[in-house]
């Protein structure tokens, strides 16, 4: 009788964990804090849009032109549609000639899901953090880059579905780029005013048309 009670108690404790399938399918990189943020964002996105966002963070040494779409098939049994799978592979060779490494892939379950986000923006959000010249360690950059990219992807999908995320992070890179664009536009308007519109205005004002 006692053994049966113990088994029932263990089952009651484990059942919620078994039902709450993780969205991190492989993790060679993330620290506990980053893992928690990833799961929170994926859970919120799923609850609000019905779309799964998965992550594979691997230190595997992929060769040049290695097919990450084919690689994703090994995780197919753990994927529930509709989904987007993000693969982060910092040791994947980009080109042997350059010696550069680091690839990010976004693999959607359908074209309809792919249309919900901008692939380039998501990849930039991930890579810009890693490429930045700062005092962060390589491991810290990987964690920050993954979380930022995962967050950007979740935000874009949510925006496409007209819902708002509360667990995602602000994209500081996008904010800086936006500010720079405003500065450039203001600068261009000032140049036009100083060298084109102002002289023309003065000529008209002084009656020298």
Secondary structure, 3 states (H helix, E strand, C coil): CHHHHHHHHHHHHHHHHHHCCCCEEEECCCCHHHHHHHHHHHHHHHHHHCCEEEEEECCCCCCCCCCHHHHHHHHHHHCCCCEEEEEEEEEEECCCCCCCEEEEEEEECCHHHHCCCCHHHHHHHHHHHHHCCCCCCHHHHHHHHHHHHHHHHHHHHHHHCCCCCCCCCCCHHHHHHHHHHHHHHHHHHHHHHHHHHHHHHHHHHCCCC
